Amino acid sequence: MPIFSGLTWKTLFSSASAERRKKEHDCYLKNGSCVLEELLALCDGNCRIPIHYFSAIEIENAIKHSKSRIYLSDEYITGSLENRLVLVRFNRCRFNNTHRDIAITAQMSHLKNVLRLVGCCLEFEEPVMVYEYVEDYGKSSTQEFEAKEHV
């Protein structure tokens, strides 16, 4: 999981910060093109699915300044974006096709039993997905695990 450090005016304009912005821009272009390819492939070139793109700083602030931050697992952290609770998913596995996951989840967001994709951040090496927060997510996933364990 990326560890965020606080931004100050000194670090904002330093060469390390410039390198970070360059890396974020390169990741954004690479990941953005992959997500677009997946969307076009899944929609046969006729894609009208809106996806909100968050910056790395917005994701950092959503997690850092959230009043009710909860670590649900290694990948899922709750945060607060635009005055609403969200579930932020960091992908640790590089073999996971996150680009396809974004495209498919965006198409399925209108369904009742699927976590609604609020948006994503493409500025990290592996894209970060932002879902609408569901109150019983943590309870249902642990109950499901316990049920599988007893079988």
NORMOVEN-V901571 format. One line per field, one symbol per residue. psi: psi as a letter, one per 40 degrees, with the letter a starting at -180 (. if undefined). Layout:
psi=???
This chain:
psi=hhhiiihiddddeiddddddddddddddddddddddddddddefeghfhhhhhiidddddddddehdghhhdaddhhiahhffihihhhhhdheehgddddddddddedeidfhhhhdaiheeidhihihihhhdeddddddddddddde.
